[in-house]
Amino acid sequence: MAKERLCQLVTHPFRGFEHPKRVWAWSMYDLANQSFTLIINTLLFGLFFKIVVLGEPAKPGPDFKGSGDFLWSLTVAISLFAVVIMSPIAGAIADFRGTKKRWLVTSGVLCATLTCCLALIPGAPAGQRSTWIMLTAMALYIPANVAFNIGENFLGSFLPEIASRDRMGKASAIGWTMGYVGALTLLIMLVVVAKVFQLNEPARFRPFFVIAGVWFAVMLLPTVRYLPELASRRTIPKGSSAASIAFERLRESLAHARQFRDLVILLTAFLVYGFGVQVIIFFAGVIAKDDFGFGTTQLIIFTLQLTVTAGAAAIIVGLVQDRIGHRRTIGISLAIWIATALGLAFIAHQRDAALRTGATFPSWTIWAVGNGIGFGIGAIGTATRATVGALTPAHRTAEFFGLWGLTYKLAGAIGLLVFGAVRSTLGSTASLITLASFFVIGGVMLLRMDERRGMDAAHAAEQDRDAANPRSPL
């Protein structure tokens, strides 16, 4: 039975949805924005920022503790704090004005444009750090990452509109899987381009940034064409403004938090275990190069392997989450994350000890244990997004997914600052142990969530809305 369902998911992924073209168009955005999250955030820009923009050594020794890790984490944190401020307001405005798609497409186009502009960043003079070069890099990267994350929030808010509650897990998994299809394609392209044009050093990464931006813009087109805006546009009452309405809706959401307490529990736990997920996304390339000595080609191939694992994890979650439950699926994912983070900490400690004594260290260990990163990213992302959708009333999707995005970005901002500070002062092993603790604490907090009670609360809120507004399109 499981084998049959797997075959159907692979060969006919959109079967069973009322509007399969909408699901496809929605999932294409996941494929499109993969170029930014993979090439820019995870793989290359962190290294480019440290080595080219800040001028740190390309091969630091085991005892090197520069400020590059902290400055990179600070740059990302600033962008995520901006998203934290913007997300709930933008979500509430979009819900009221019926402009979710406009926000989604605009943020995608802006991110794609700024991604291409990253190629214009000059390098620091040899052995020096230029403040204006660093500020130029930050001025281009920060709004690009803000646009990417705002778009990601609005993409999630369409989930309840394209799939029924009992199919949200499958729809979310399809989107995540499409993203990994895009990642695999991009990584193969990167390997070929790097080999043919000898783009092996961070100073020669700029063409990759252009590739990432162009990919995003082109793959965004199906979303622009086929994903509809279902919400109706309403006029702002006299004496009010979009901002005042947004704050009023946020106030109402907080006032009714008890009604959606299981969603609050989920978001609180997500805030903590999201620390770890965001750290891996933004530091994966840095960790692989600095802690385990990967070159550019090795790094791309390693990421290719993890992407295959992540895609497989997303498919597995799509098959089992709606059957075994949302909380259990997230719990299994967190257990894998904990084991992986502790394994990486042990390997980093053993490798540093070997380098100090001149001994050799088997590289296969990081290739083996590192698969947990891929599985964890593939599973936790789609599982959490589907759970938020299941606990969210349909008439507050953009607003509540804005809160989801706020939580995730706040997790990144705080987690990256903590991780960057620990890594810059105490070293890689201590930072990886800190990473594991994020997942442990988040998993314990998640035990308080009752998903059935949460889904009943969301359904009851929808019924109350329909009773109060019988002609409402939502």
C-alpha positions, 0 to 999 in steps of 0.5 A: 500500500505504501509503495503504491502511494509512493508511486502515485505521489511520484508519477501523479503528484497533483492527483486528488486536488480540486485545482491541480494547476493551482497546486502546480503554480504554487509549488513552482514558487518553491522551485523558483526561490530555491536559487536564493535559499540554496546558492545565496543563503546556504552555499556561497554568499556566506563564504563570499562575505567572509573571504571576499568582502571581509578579507578573512583567510580562505583556509583558517586553522583550527584555532582561528577565531575571526569576527567574520562569523559574527558579522555574517550572522549580524547581517542576516539577523538585521534582515530577519529582524526587518522581516519580523517587523514587516510580516504581521503587518503585511499579512494583515494588510494583504488579507484585508485588501485581497492582495496576497498575490501582488505581495508574493510576486513583487517580493519575488521580482525584487529578490531576483533583481537584487540577487543579480546585483550581488555580483556587483560587490567589489572585494576587499583590498588584500589584507585589509577590511573596507567598511564601505565594501562591507556596507555595500554588501549589506545594503544589497543583501539585506533587502534581498533577504527581506524580499525572499522571506516576505515572499516565503510567508505569502507563499505559505498563506496560499496553502489553505486555499489550494488544498483541503485540510486533509491534503495540506500535508501532501500539498506542502510536501509537493512544494518542498519536493519541487524546491529540491528538484530545483535544488538538484538542477541548480547544483548540477549546473553549478558543478558544470559551470565551476568545472568549465570556467574554473570558478573554484574560489570565492572571489570568482563566485559572482556569475553564480549570483547572476544565475540565481537571480535569473533562475528565480525570475524565470521560474516565477512565471507559472506562479504569476500566470496560474495562481489566482487571488481568491480573496476579494478586495475591500475598501478601507473605511473613512478615518482608517488606514491600511496600517491601523487596520493591520494593527487592529487585526493583530490586536484581535489575533492576540486577544483571541490567542486562547482560542488558538492555543495549540497554534501558539504552542506550535509557534513557541516551540518553532521559535526555539527549534527554528533557531537550529534550522536557520543556523544550518541554512545560513552556516552550512557552507561556512561549517563545511569549509571551515570545520571540515576543510571542503573545497568549492567542488566538494561543497557543491557535491556534498550539498547535492547529496544532502538535497537528494536526502532532503527531497526524499524526506519531503516525499516521505513526510508527504506520505505519512504526515496526514496519517501519523499526525503532525506532532509526531512527524515533527517530533521524529524530525527533531530527533534526527536533528539532535542526533545529527548536531551532536554527531557533527560536534563530535566529528569537529572536535576529533578533526581539530585534535587530528589537525593539531597533531598532524594526524589524518582524519577520515572525511567519510564521517562528515559525508555519512552524518551530514545526511541527517542535515538533509533529512532534517531540513526536508522533513521539518520544513514541510511538516511545520508548514502543513501543521500551521495550515491545519491549525489556521482558520481559512479567513486569517491565512495571510495573517497567521502565516505572517505570524509563522514567518515572524516566528521563523525569522525571529528564531533566525535573528536570535539563533544566528546571533547566539550561534555566531557569538559562540562560534567566534568566541568558543569555537566550532564544537561548542557552537554545534552543541549549542545547535543541538540544544535548540532542537532538544528544548523545542521538542520538549515544548512541542509535547504540550500541543494537541493537534486535534484540539487545534484543528477543531478550534480552527474549524469552529472559527471558520463556522463562526465567521460563516455564520456572522458573514454568510455572503463572505467569499471566505 
